[in-house]
Amino acid sequence: MDYSYKYFGKSLSFLTWNDIENYFLDAKEETDTIEFKSFIGKDLHETHYKKILETTCAFLNSNGGIIIWGAPEGFKVEGKKEKSFKGNLRPLNVVLEKDALISKISSKIISMPEGINVQILKKGAVCICVFEIQKSNYSPHQTDNIYYMRLDGQNVPAPHYFVEAMFRQVKYPNIEGYLKFHGVSRVHNSIYSLTVEAFIFNQSPFQNETQVHLSLANDVGSISGNSNNINPKIVYWNNGRAVKYKDVMSVLHYGSPLSKFISIEVPLGQIPGEINVQLFFGGKNSPQKVSEYKCALTFSEELNGAIKCEIIELNENIHMHDLPQAALSKAEMLKRILGR
């Protein structure tokens, strides 16, 4: 769910410092899907992160939500149990780096979560962190050996029956897929080969996945090997620009990722230019996901004219039902596919 749009009228990536300031012109109260954290103190230390971790777990285990880290300090209102938040922001006195922050939060939550996004809003030497957290498909999650849930706008330790119910709802392992771009080499005068390595991870410690498959598609070049393929477990389509590897790993264990090298033959006429690459993956029990990459292919002066491949956009580990085209109605989808 787009909680950012619900509260601010725009998606997370478009939020500005002024949006947060304007939000607190009127007094706000916390709910089951939004929480406010002020930064109080001279130095950023682990106790600050602890509160963020607790709320993140609670949102993951409940219905998701928004955390504003750098909100005004809360105050009591006579006759009300809940605090109100209004006025001057209390931002962090350091500017955090987005990837490092997400990594720090994710690494301290078990099992490894997905669906955590953050927008860091900077103003000079200070910042506000706005987290948007989706309800997890792989709950329950814990931090510091405690499972949290959201109740009446507060984070509370989840009771045993709630944790047990969440465990019973987990029907499939959390599979993640990534592409590593190794480089470009010349095949002959008019063709270059872009080598990519697909990694598939099982992030669920107690659930193995079986019959893992992956597909790779691009919009520029042909997948190497498509012209002489006789292996029934490898299927090419779209004039050789896409390939599917069936049952590429019979059992995928936690901590033992799958690795697969794939070469894309790119015509010289497409360089310099852009290439869009998609990695589709899944297994017998896990729903299919996709990781998407847009890369720039350029001639590098530093490398004596060799071809350089640089990622300029990425969108990783997206469930297929969360893609924009998934919003099409059944009738629209059938019309687009079947032409009627």
KETOR-683614 format. One record per residue (C-alpha): residue number from 0; residue in three letters; z, x, y. Coordinates in Angstrom, 3 decimals. Layout:
PT resi resn       zz       xx       yy
PT  NUM  ala        Z        X        Y
...
// end
This chain:
PT resi resn       zz       xx       yy
PT    0  met    0.000    0.000    0.000
PT    1  asp   -0.773    1.174    3.537
PT    2  tyr    2.779    1.021    4.895
PT    3  ser    1.780    3.008    7.964
PT    4  tyr   -0.675    0.302    8.937
PT    5  lys    1.957   -2.353    8.290
PT    6  tyr    4.446   -0.769   10.705
PT    7  phe    2.255    1.033   13.245
PT    8  gly   -1.131   -0.710   13.075
PT    9  lys   -2.941    2.434   11.950
PT   10  ser   -3.180    4.629    8.857
PT   11  leu   -0.902    7.634    8.432
PT   12  ser   -3.525   10.282    9.249
PT   13  phe   -4.158    8.684   12.671
PT   14  leu   -0.536    8.499   13.820
PT   15  thr    0.429   10.279   17.045
PT   16  trp    3.685   11.317   18.669
PT   17  asn    3.280    8.473   21.185
PT   18  asp    3.016    5.924   18.365
PT   19  ile    6.483    6.889   17.139
PT   20  glu    7.944    6.947   20.656
PT   21  asn    6.505    3.504   21.376
PT   22  tyr    7.787    2.156   18.067
PT   23  phe   11.367    2.882   19.139
PT   24  leu   11.070    1.359   22.620
PT   25  asp   12.691   -1.662   20.998
PT   26  ala   15.654   -1.435   18.639
PT   27  lys   14.665   -1.131   14.983
PT   28  glu   16.643   -1.553   11.775
PT   29  glu   16.068   -0.023    8.365
PT   30  thr   14.722   -2.199    5.553
PT   31  asp   13.896   -1.767    1.884
PT   32  thr   10.599   -0.147    2.904
PT   33  ile   11.421    1.920    6.009
PT   34  glu   14.147    4.458    6.718
PT   35  phe   14.986    6.560    9.781
PT   36  lys   16.389   10.082    9.707
PT   37  ser   17.502   11.913   12.847
PT   38  phe   17.583   15.670   13.018
PT   39  ile   21.089   16.714   14.029
PT   40  gly   22.121   20.351   14.152
PT   41  lys   20.800   23.718   15.240
PT   42  asp   19.274   24.912   11.964
PT   43  leu   17.265   23.246    9.220
PT   44  his   19.083   23.604    5.894
PT   45  glu   19.199   22.076    2.412
PT   46  thr   21.501   19.195    3.337
PT   47  his   18.764   17.832    5.605
PT   48  tyr   16.280   17.877    2.718
PT   49  lys   18.807   16.222    0.374
PT   50  lys   18.690   12.940    2.304
PT   51  ile   14.885   12.998    2.354
PT   52  leu   14.831   13.605   -1.406
PT   53  glu   17.189   10.712   -2.095
PT   54  thr   15.096    8.289   -0.041
PT   55  thr   11.854    9.547   -1.567
PT   56  cys   13.214    8.929   -5.079
PT   57  ala   14.468    5.497   -4.080
PT   58  phe   11.051    4.516   -2.701
PT   59  leu    9.259    5.905   -5.758
PT   60  asn   11.551    3.894   -8.047
PT   61  ser   11.313    0.725   -5.937
PT   62  asn    8.376   -0.522   -3.872
PT   63  gly    7.467    2.501   -1.747
PT   64  gly    7.883    2.813    2.004
PT   65  ile    8.003    4.941    5.159
PT   66  ile   10.467    7.670    6.187
PT   67  ile   10.520    8.788    9.827
PT   68  trp   12.273   12.160   10.010
PT   69  gly   12.975   12.788   13.673
PT   70  ala   13.870    9.186   14.588
PT   71  pro   16.442    8.335   17.268
PT   72  glu   20.076    8.547   16.265
PT   73  gly   21.393    5.249   14.927
PT   74  phe   24.093    3.259   16.698
PT   75  lys   26.338    0.371   15.744
PT   76  val   25.831   -3.088   17.214
PT   77  glu   28.797   -5.406   17.440
PT   78  gly   28.667   -8.105   14.820
PT   79  lys   26.115   -6.268   12.659
PT   80  lys   26.615   -4.168    9.567
PT   81  glu   23.304   -2.320    9.946
PT   82  lys   22.704    0.438   12.479
PT   83  ser   20.018    0.080   15.132
PT   84  phe   17.635    2.826   16.233
PT   85  lys   16.197    2.978   19.733
PT   86  gly   15.324    5.427   22.477
PT   87  asn   14.863    9.174   22.476
PT   88  leu   13.564   10.814   19.333
PT   89  arg   15.598   13.489   17.547
PT   90  pro   12.811   15.770   16.231
PT   91  leu   13.154   18.817   14.008
PT   92  asn   13.551   21.986   16.051
PT   93  val   10.956   23.779   13.901
PT   94  val    7.348   22.937   13.066
PT   95  leu    6.952   22.471    9.318
PT   96  glu    3.754   23.096    7.342
PT   97  lys    2.455   20.009    5.535
PT   98  asp    1.566   21.472    2.136
PT   99  ala    4.764   23.507    1.959
PT  100  leu    6.860   20.444    2.808
PT  101  ile    5.223   18.239    0.159
PT  102  ser    5.581   21.048   -2.395
PT  103  lys    9.270   21.492   -1.566
PT  104  ile    9.984   17.782   -1.894
PT  105  ser    7.901   17.278   -5.047
PT  106  ser    9.350   20.303   -6.841
PT  107  lys   12.880   18.880   -6.619
PT  108  ile   12.013   15.474   -8.043
PT  109  ile   11.856   14.857  -11.815
PT  110  ser    9.430   13.803  -13.161
PT  111  met    6.804   15.319  -10.845
PT  112  pro    5.815   12.527   -8.424
PT  113  glu    2.494   11.547   -6.939
PT  114  gly    1.745    9.219   -4.060
PT  115  ile    3.701   11.185   -1.431
PT  116  asn    1.858   11.760    1.844
PT  117  val    3.177   13.139    5.115
PT  118  gln    1.914   13.379    8.672
PT  119  ile    3.532   16.107   10.778
PT  120  leu    3.432   15.294   14.483
PT  121  lys    3.898   18.375   16.672
PT  122  lys    5.039   18.691   20.267
PT  123  gly    5.497   22.262   21.358
PT  124  ala    8.055   23.919   19.070
PT  125  val    9.367   20.671   17.539
PT  126  cys    7.969   18.089   15.120
PT  127  ile    8.427   14.671   13.541
PT  128  cys    7.637   14.134    9.846
PT  129  val    6.399   10.706    8.793
PT  130  phe    6.345   10.196    5.023
PT  131  glu    4.395    7.417    3.327
PT  132  ile    5.496    6.963   -0.280
PT  133  gln    3.870    4.691   -2.845
PT  134  lys    5.640    2.917   -5.675
PT  135  ser    5.362    5.221   -8.669
PT  136  asn    3.455    4.419  -11.821
PT  137  tyr    5.640    6.975  -13.608
PT  138  ser    9.172    5.975  -12.647
PT  139  pro   12.045    6.561  -13.020
PT  140  his   12.404    9.653  -10.832
PT  141  gln   15.572   11.595  -10.134
PT  142  thr   16.824   14.335   -7.848
PT  143  asp   19.983   16.354   -8.369
PT  144  asn   20.447   14.480  -11.690
PT  145  ile   20.694   11.060   -9.999
PT  146  tyr   18.217    8.183  -10.148
PT  147  tyr   18.052    6.270   -6.850
PT  148  met   16.802    2.802   -5.986
PT  149  arg   16.395    0.846   -2.737
PT  150  leu   18.832   -2.007   -2.109
PT  151  asp   19.458   -3.818    1.208
PT  152  gly   17.914   -0.977    3.200
PT  153  gln   20.069    1.682    1.534
PT  154  asn   19.634    4.321   -1.171
PT  155  val   21.988    3.678   -4.075
PT  156  pro   22.323    5.263   -7.533
PT  157  ala   20.367    3.099   -9.938
PT  158  pro   22.452    1.363  -12.639
PT  159  his   21.806    2.147  -16.282
PT  160  tyr   19.971   -1.111  -17.028
PT  161  phe   17.559   -0.489  -14.122
PT  162  val   16.779    3.064  -15.269
PT  163  glu   16.328    1.901  -18.857
PT  164  ala   13.949   -0.844  -17.744
PT  165  met   11.857    1.660  -15.775
PT  166  phe   11.669    3.983  -18.784
PT  167  arg   10.377    1.133  -20.902
PT  168  gln    7.658    0.369  -18.357
PT  169  val    6.181    3.863  -18.557
PT  170  lys    3.261    3.414  -20.929
PT  171  tyr    1.174    6.482  -20.217
PT  172  pro    1.556   10.124  -19.171
PT  173  asn    0.816   11.359  -15.672
PT  174  ile   -2.407   13.387  -15.881
PT  175  glu   -3.594   15.438  -12.894
PT  176  gly   -6.927   17.206  -12.398
PT  177  tyr   -8.059   19.928  -10.015
PT  178  leu  -11.134   22.072   -9.382
PT  179  lys  -11.067   25.771   -8.585
PT  180  phe  -14.247   27.155   -7.028
PT  181  his  -14.817   30.685   -8.309
PT  182  gly  -17.927   31.693   -6.398
PT  183  val  -21.701   31.691   -6.254
PT  184  ser  -24.049   34.102   -8.015
PT  185  arg  -27.832   34.416   -8.077
PT  186  val  -29.631   33.204  -11.216
PT  187  his  -33.089   34.114   -9.885
PT  188  asn  -34.839   34.109   -6.505
PT  189  ser  -34.674   30.358   -5.873
PT  190  ile  -31.563   29.308   -7.843
PT  191  tyr  -27.881   30.105   -7.345
PT  192  ser  -25.061   29.246   -9.742
PT  193  leu  -21.801   27.783   -8.408
PT  194  thr  -19.026   28.283  -10.959
PT  195  val  -16.145   25.825  -10.941
PT  196  glu  -13.130   25.653  -13.210
PT  197  ala  -11.635   22.252  -14.052
PT  198  phe   -7.902   22.140  -14.740
PT  199  ile   -6.218   19.129  -16.333
PT  200  phe   -2.403   19.039  -16.344
PT  201  asn    0.004   16.737  -18.148
PT  202  gln    2.935   16.306  -15.753
PT  203  ser    5.005   14.131  -18.126
PT  204  pro    7.469   16.318  -20.071
PT  205  phe    8.061   13.840  -22.904
PT  206  gln    4.657   12.229  -23.326
PT  207  asn    1.643   14.006  -24.770
PT  208  glu   -1.849   12.765  -24.009
PT  209  thr   -4.639   12.663  -26.586
PT  210  gln   -8.445   12.513  -26.547
PT  211  val   -8.671   13.997  -23.072
PT  212  his  -12.087   13.699  -21.419
PT  213  leu  -13.522   14.950  -18.162
PT  214  ser  -16.696   14.489  -16.158
PT  215  leu  -18.123   16.486  -13.276
PT  216  ala  -20.717   15.157  -10.834
PT  217  asn  -22.358   16.626   -7.736
PT  218  asp  -25.051   15.618   -5.260
PT  219  val  -27.076   18.844   -4.977
PT  220  gly  -27.641   20.838   -8.166
PT  221  ser  -28.101   20.535  -11.910
PT  222  ile  -25.314   21.215  -14.379
PT  223  ser  -26.126   24.330  -16.392
PT  224  gly  -27.148   23.576  -19.994
PT  225  asn  -28.506   20.069  -19.454
PT  226  ser  -32.071   20.941  -20.476
PT  227  asn  -31.266   22.122  -24.028
PT  228  asn  -28.179   20.118  -24.930
PT  229  ile  -27.801   18.951  -28.550
PT  230  asn  -24.010   18.479  -28.602
PT  231  pro  -23.157   14.752  -29.003
PT  232  lys  -19.804   15.305  -27.230
PT  233  ile  -21.577   16.445  -24.056
PT  234  val  -23.560   13.836  -22.114
PT  235  tyr  -25.677   14.542  -19.009
PT  236  trp  -27.002   11.945  -16.584
PT  237  asn  -28.337   11.486  -13.044
PT  238  asn  -31.117   14.017  -13.681
PT  239  gly  -28.618   16.613  -14.870
PT  240  arg  -26.366   16.400  -11.819
PT  241  ala  -23.460   14.997  -13.836
PT  242  val  -21.920   15.822  -17.189
PT  243  lys  -19.239   14.268  -19.389
PT  244  tyr  -17.243   16.189  -21.993
PT  245  lys  -15.865   13.803  -24.598
PT  246  asp  -12.582   14.569  -26.371
PT  247  val  -12.458   17.998  -24.744
PT  248  met   -8.823   18.410  -25.897
PT  249  ser   -7.287   16.481  -28.790
PT  250  val   -3.683   16.826  -27.525
PT  251  leu   -2.623   17.776  -23.988
PT  252  his    0.979   18.978  -23.846
PT  253  tyr    3.231   19.354  -20.829
PT  254  gly    3.080   22.942  -19.579
PT  255  ser   -0.204   23.782  -21.362
PT  256  pro   -3.081   22.797  -19.060
PT  257  leu   -6.678   22.375  -20.102
PT  258  ser   -9.195   24.714  -18.457
PT  259  lys  -12.977   24.241  -18.514
PT  260  phe  -15.636   26.347  -16.738
PT  261  ile  -18.743   24.532  -15.502
PT  262  ser  -21.750   25.964  -13.639
PT  263  ile  -23.824   24.063  -11.082
PT  264  glu  -27.315   25.443  -10.406
PT  265  val  -28.014   25.039   -6.680
PT  266  pro  -31.545   25.461   -5.242
PT  267  leu  -31.848   28.055   -2.480
PT  268  gly  -33.244   25.348   -0.194
PT  269  gln  -29.800   23.659   -0.188
PT  270  ile  -28.152   26.755    1.302
PT  271  pro  -26.675   26.700    3.864
PT  272  gly  -25.473   23.162    3.355
PT  273  glu  -22.789   20.963    1.859
PT  274  ile  -22.106   19.938   -1.718
PT  275  asn  -19.908   17.051   -2.870
PT  276  val  -18.264   17.508   -6.260
PT  277  gln  -16.234   14.942   -8.186
PT  278  leu  -13.985   15.530  -11.182
PT  279  phe  -13.291   12.422  -13.280
PT  280  phe  -10.682   12.666  -16.027
PT  281  gly   -8.388   10.680  -18.289
PT  282  gly   -7.233   10.244  -21.849
PT  283  lys   -6.563    7.715  -24.556
PT  284  asn   -3.519    6.234  -22.799
PT  285  ser   -3.768    7.336  -19.153
PT  286  pro   -5.980    5.528  -16.617
PT  287  gln   -8.946    7.420  -15.252
PT  288  lys   -8.543    9.331  -11.998
PT  289  val  -10.871   11.294   -9.749
PT  290  ser  -10.494   14.375   -7.556
PT  291  glu  -13.159   14.735   -4.852
PT  292  tyr  -14.254   17.859   -2.948
PT  293  lys  -16.661   18.547   -0.112
PT  294  cys  -17.642   22.213    0.135
PT  295  ala  -19.707   24.257    2.561
PT  296  leu  -22.187   26.735    1.070
PT  297  thr  -23.009   29.490    3.562
PT  298  phe  -24.401   33.006    3.720
PT  299  ser  -21.539   35.411    4.379
PT  300  glu  -22.099   38.360    6.712
PT  301  glu  -18.832   39.889    5.503
PT  302  leu  -20.138   39.808    1.920
PT  303  asn  -23.552   41.305    2.753
PT  304  gly  -25.400   38.016    2.625
PT  305  ala  -23.762   36.695   -0.537
PT  306  ile  -23.134   32.942   -0.811
PT  307  lys  -19.674   31.706    0.116
PT  308  cys  -18.237   28.377   -1.064
PT  309  glu  -15.456   26.932    1.092
PT  310  ile  -13.618   23.625    0.550
PT  311  ile  -13.724   21.589    3.779
PT  312  glu  -12.388   18.252    2.473
PT  313  leu  -10.495   17.237   -0.649
PT  314  asn   -8.933   14.086   -2.059
PT  315  glu   -7.223   14.700   -5.377
PT  316  asn   -5.802   12.618   -8.239
PT  317  ile   -6.849    9.190   -7.033
PT  318  his   -6.696    6.289   -9.476
PT  319  met  -10.084    4.673   -9.851
PT  320  his   -8.658    1.310   -8.779
PT  321  asp   -7.558    2.909   -5.474
PT  322  leu  -11.074    4.014   -4.492
PT  323  pro  -12.753    2.056   -1.655
PT  324  gln  -15.359    0.602   -4.008
PT  325  ala  -12.554   -0.837   -6.132
PT  326  ala  -11.867   -3.288   -3.292
PT  327  leu  -15.152   -5.052   -4.082
PT  328  ser  -14.754   -8.459   -5.617
PT  329  lys  -15.838   -8.954   -9.210
PT  330  ala  -18.919  -10.870   -8.041
PT  331  glu  -19.904   -8.143   -5.553
PT  332  met  -19.475   -5.421   -8.149
PT  333  leu  -21.599   -7.239  -10.729
PT  334  lys  -24.274   -7.912   -8.137
PT  335  arg  -24.372   -4.235   -7.133
PT  336  ile  -24.515   -3.011  -10.756
PT  337  leu  -26.702   -5.686  -12.323
PT  338  gly  -28.816   -6.560   -9.304
PT  339  arg  -28.208  -10.276   -9.547
// end
